[in-house]
Amino acid sequence: MYSEKVLDHFRNPRCAGELGAPARTVRVENPGCGDVLQLSVRLENGFIREARFKAQGCPPTIACGSALAEWLQGRTCEEARSMEAQALEQMLGGLPPASRHAAALAVEALRKLISCA
């Protein structure tokens, strides 16, 4: 049902946790399924030096948070703004149609986070 990449990020999440101040943090929820994703980044000179996530929900939500946080580290804010849900899905080897909400939730968190940068 899930790709090996999804299962790997679910079983072995990268960049899990929180960042303290002066990190920027947002939290988004999907009221339809109850998934929650918190994303934090530490910015330095236009670059994302650190990224962390916390998630509650289905395996794809955890996998998307993990993959996104891992990808963000070392990227510029401009690069981060270019991330789309479909690209995140592709990074994970695809998601079943019923699980695509997970990538959309992760990118929603990123959009909110970067818009305040």
C-alpha positions as CSV (number, residue, x, y, z in Angstrom):
1,M,0.0,0.0,0.0
2,Y,2.8,2.5,0.9
3,S,6.1,2.9,-0.8
4,E,9.3,1.8,0.9
5,K,10.3,5.4,1.3
6,V,7.0,6.2,3.1
7,L,7.5,3.3,5.4
8,D,11.1,4.2,6.0
9,H,10.3,7.8,7.0
10,F,7.4,6.5,9.1
11,R,9.5,3.9,10.9
12,N,12.7,6.0,11.1
13,P,11.6,9.6,11.2
14,R,14.3,12.2,10.5
15,C,14.4,15.6,12.1
16,A,11.7,14.8,14.7
17,G,11.3,17.2,17.6
18,E,11.1,20.9,18.3
19,L,13.3,23.9,17.9
20,G,13.4,26.5,20.6
21,A,13.5,30.3,20.1
22,P,14.4,32.0,17.9
23,A,13.0,29.3,15.6
24,R,9.7,29.9,13.7
25,T,7.1,27.3,14.4
26,V,3.6,26.6,12.9
27,R,1.0,24.0,13.6
28,V,-1.6,22.9,11.1
29,E,-4.5,20.5,11.4
30,N,-6.7,18.6,9.0
31,P,-10.1,18.6,10.7
32,G,-11.4,15.9,8.4
33,C,-9.0,13.2,9.5
34,G,-7.5,14.7,12.7
35,D,-3.9,14.8,11.5
36,V,-1.7,17.4,13.1
37,L,1.6,18.6,11.9
38,Q,4.0,21.1,13.6
39,L,6.9,22.4,11.6
40,S,9.8,24.5,13.0
41,V,12.8,26.1,11.2
42,R,15.7,28.1,12.3
43,L,16.6,30.7,9.7
44,E,20.1,32.2,9.2
45,N,21.0,34.7,6.4
46,G,18.1,33.5,4.2
47,F,18.9,29.8,4.7
48,I,17.0,27.2,6.7
49,R,19.8,25.9,9.0
50,E,17.6,23.5,11.0
51,A,14.2,22.0,10.6
52,R,12.1,19.8,12.9
53,F,8.6,18.4,12.8
54,K,6.2,16.7,15.1
55,A,3.1,14.9,13.8
56,Q,0.1,13.0,15.0
57,G,-1.8,11.0,12.4
58,C,-1.5,8.4,9.7
59,P,1.8,7.0,8.6
60,P,1.9,9.3,5.5
61,T,1.5,12.4,7.6
62,I,4.5,11.4,9.7
63,A,6.5,10.4,6.6
64,C,5.7,13.7,4.9
65,G,6.8,15.7,7.9
66,S,10.0,13.7,8.1
67,A,10.8,14.0,4.4
68,L,10.0,17.7,4.3
69,A,12.0,18.6,7.4
70,E,15.0,16.6,6.1
71,W,14.7,18.3,2.7
72,L,14.4,21.8,4.1
73,Q,17.7,21.8,5.9
74,G,20.2,24.0,4.1
75,R,17.7,25.3,1.5
76,T,17.0,28.9,0.9
77,C,13.6,30.4,1.6
78,E,13.1,30.7,-2.1
79,E,13.8,27.0,-2.6
80,A,11.4,26.2,0.2
81,R,8.6,28.3,-1.4
82,S,8.9,26.2,-4.5
83,M,7.9,23.0,-2.8
84,E,4.6,21.6,-4.0
85,A,2.6,18.7,-2.5
86,Q,3.1,16.6,-5.7
87,A,6.9,17.0,-5.4
88,L,6.8,15.9,-1.8
89,E,4.7,12.9,-2.8
90,Q,7.3,12.0,-5.5
91,M,10.1,12.3,-3.0
92,L,8.4,9.6,-1.1
93,G,7.8,7.3,-4.1
94,G,4.1,8.3,-4.3
95,L,1.1,8.3,-2.1
96,P,-2.2,6.5,-2.5
97,P,-5.0,8.9,-3.4
98,A,-6.6,8.6,0.0
99,S,-3.3,9.7,1.6
100,R,-2.5,12.7,-0.5
101,H,-3.9,14.9,2.2
102,A,-0.7,14.3,4.1
103,A,1.5,16.0,1.6
104,A,-0.9,18.9,1.3
105,L,-0.9,19.3,5.1
106,A,2.9,19.4,5.2
107,V,3.1,22.0,2.3
108,E,0.4,24.0,4.0
109,A,2.6,24.2,7.1
110,L,5.6,25.2,5.0
111,R,3.6,27.9,3.3
112,K,2.5,29.4,6.6
113,L,6.0,29.2,8.0
114,I,7.8,30.7,5.0
115,S,5.2,33.5,4.5
116,C,6.3,34.9,7.9
117,A,10.0,34.7,7.1
